[in-house]
């Protein structure tokens, strides 16, 4: 159980990358005061928790309805996470397009879009949620660990965004890039493990 909890927390902290959010958050909220930024950060975190929880509750049944197995999801999710990890390592990670940022600048409230979705909760976080819930199975304690880990990481994201300006001043762009690359390397290993586990299970199921 402890190992599963550690894996869940590590997976979410790496894919959500609190430090990597800082420059994007500052860019999206450039026209806001520090007090307004704190309010936006709180609302974005709350919206992200709601979105990810709803996806966790209803995403699994949807996959069952479509006939998609957990091992197929492991492989697909692993490939997606590998792409995200590679972008983090080589410094080409984009969590919101320029069009999305421009659209957000024209809105009075940017908390839900693009902050909560897709910055805080993107395809990687959603895939991670479903894969971990699949690993948890019907064990209530393990399911609670998955949702709890996601919530804790989103709280960390919120706390990070509250002090985004300070972090940016202390670390600078170079420091943030280094932290993001380190998380990218860890995510690469996790994604490869997901693909390997999924492929091995499919081969066993086919009798190979």
C-alpha positions in Angstrom: 0.0 0.0 0.0 2.8 2.4 0.9 4.5 1.7 -2.4 1.3 2.3 -4.3 0.8 5.6 -2.5 4.3 6.7 -3.3 3.9 5.7 -7.0 0.6 7.6 -7.2 1.9 10.7 -5.6 5.1 10.7 -7.7 3.2 10.1 -11.0 0.9 13.1 -10.3 3.6 15.4 -9.1 5.7 14.7 -12.2 2.9 15.0 -14.7 1.4 18.2 -13.1 4.8 19.8 -12.6 4.1 22.6 -10.2 7.3 24.5 -10.9 6.8 24.3 -14.6 3.4 26.0 -14.2 5.0 29.2 -12.9 6.0 31.0 -16.1 2.8 30.0 -17.9 0.7 31.2 -14.9 2.5 34.5 -14.8 2.1 35.0 -18.6 -1.6 34.3 -18.5 -2.2 36.6 -15.5 0.1 39.3 -16.6 -2.6 42.0 -16.3 -3.7 41.0 -12.8 -2.6 42.2 -9.4 -0.9 39.8 -6.9 -4.2 39.7 -4.9 -6.2 38.8 -8.0 -3.6 36.2 -8.9 -4.1 34.5 -5.6 -7.8 34.4 -6.1 -7.4 33.0 -9.6 -5.0 30.4 -8.4 -7.5 29.2 -5.7 -10.4 29.0 -8.2 -8.3 27.2 -10.8 -7.2 24.6 -8.2 -10.8 24.0 -7.1 -12.0 23.7 -10.7 -9.1 21.3 -11.4 -10.0 19.0 -8.4 -13.6 18.9 -9.6 -12.7 18.2 -13.2 -10.2 15.4 -12.4 -12.5 13.8 -9.8 -15.4 13.7 -12.3 -13.1 12.3 -15.0 -11.9 9.6 -12.5 -15.4 8.6 -11.6 -16.9 8.5 -15.1 -13.8 7.9 -17.4 -13.4 4.3 -16.4 -17.0 3.3 -17.1 -16.7 5.0 -20.4 -13.7 3.0 -21.4 -15.5 -0.2 -20.3 -18.4 0.7 -22.5 -16.0 1.3 -25.4 -14.4 -2.1 -24.7 -10.9 -0.6 -24.0 -8.9 -2.8 -21.7 -6.6 -1.5 -18.9 -3.5 -2.9 -20.6 -4.4 -1.1 -23.8 -4.8 2.1 -21.7 -1.4 1.4 -20.1 0.3 1.3 -23.5 -1.6 4.3 -24.9 -1.1 6.3 -21.7 2.5 5.3 -21.5 3.1 6.5 -25.1 1.3 9.8 -24.4 3.3 10.4 -21.2 6.5 9.5 -23.0 5.8 12.3 -25.5 5.1 14.8 -22.7 8.2 13.6 -20.9 10.4 14.0 -24.0 9.1 17.6 -24.5 10.0 18.3 -20.9 13.5 17.0 -21.3 14.3 18.7 -24.5 12.7 22.0 -23.5 9.8 22.0 -26.0 7.0 21.4 -23.6 3.8 23.4 -24.5 0.9 23.3 -22.1 -1.2 25.9 -23.9 -1.1 27.2 -27.4 -0.5 30.8 -28.2 -4.1 31.0 -29.5 -5.4 29.7 -26.1 -3.3 32.2 -24.3 -4.6 35.1 -26.5 -8.2 33.8 -26.0 -7.6 33.7 -22.2 -6.3 37.2 -22.2 -9.6 38.4 -23.6 -11.6 36.7 -20.8 -12.4 38.2 -17.4 -11.8 34.9 -15.7 -8.9 32.6 -16.7 -9.2 30.3 -13.8 -11.1 27.5 -15.6 -9.6 28.0 -19.1 -6.7 27.7 -19.7 -5.5 27.3 -16.1 -7.6 24.5 -14.7 -8.0 22.9 -18.1 -5.6 22.1 -19.8 -2.7 23.5 -17.7 -3.5 21.9 -14.3 -5.5 19.0 -15.6 -4.4 18.0 -19.1 -4.4 14.7 -21.0 -1.5 13.4 -19.1 -3.1 13.9 -15.7 -6.4 12.3 -16.9 -4.5 9.3 -18.3 -2.6 8.9 -15.1 -5.8 9.0 -13.1 -7.4 6.2 -15.1 -4.3 4.0 -15.2 -3.9 4.3 -11.4 -7.6 3.6 -10.8 -7.2 0.6 -13.0 -4.3 -0.6 -10.8 -6.4 0.1 -7.7 -9.2 -2.1 -8.9 -12.1 -2.5 -6.5 -10.0 -1.9 -3.4 -11.5 1.2 -1.7 -8.4 2.1 0.2 -6.3 2.1 -3.0 -9.0 4.1 -4.9 -8.9 6.7 -2.1 -5.1 6.8 -2.3 -5.4 7.7 -6.0 -7.9 10.5 -5.5 -6.1 11.7 -2.4 -2.7 11.8 -4.2 -4.3 13.9 -7.1 -5.9 16.3 -4.6 -2.7 16.7 -2.6 -0.7 17.5 -5.7 -3.3 20.0 -6.9 -3.1 21.7 -3.5 0.7 21.9 -4.0 0.0 23.4 -7.4 -2.3 26.0 -5.8 0.3 26.9 -3.1 3.0 27.2 -5.9 0.8 29.5 -8.0 0.1 31.7 -4.9 3.8 32.5 -4.7 4.6 32.2 -8.4 6.2 35.6 -8.6 8.6 34.8 -5.7 9.6 31.5 -7.3 10.2 33.1 -10.6 12.4 35.7 -9.0 14.4 33.2 -7.0 14.9 30.4 -9.5 14.7 32.4 -12.7 13.9 30.8 -16.1 17.1 28.6 -16.0 16.2 27.1 -12.6 12.7 26.4 -13.6 13.9 24.7 -16.8 16.3 22.5 -14.9 13.6 21.4 -12.5 11.3 20.6 -15.4 13.9 18.5 -17.1 14.6 16.5 -14.0 10.9 15.8 -13.7 10.8 14.9 -17.4 13.5 12.2 -16.9 11.5 10.7 -14.1 8.3 10.7 -16.2 10.2 9.1 -19.0 11.0 6.1 -16.8 7.4 5.9 -15.5 6.0 6.0 -19.1 8.4 3.2 -20.3 7.3 1.0 -17.3 3.7 1.5 -18.2 4.2 0.5 -21.8 6.3 -2.5 -20.8 3.7 -3.7 -18.2 0.8 -3.3 -20.6 2.6 -5.1 -23.5 3.7 -8.0 -21.2 0.2 -8.5 -19.9 -1.3 -8.5 -23.4 1.3 -11.0 -24.5 0.4 -13.2 -21.6 -3.3 -12.9 -22.3 -2.8 -14.0 -25.9 -0.8 -17.0 -24.8 2.5 -16.0 -26.3 
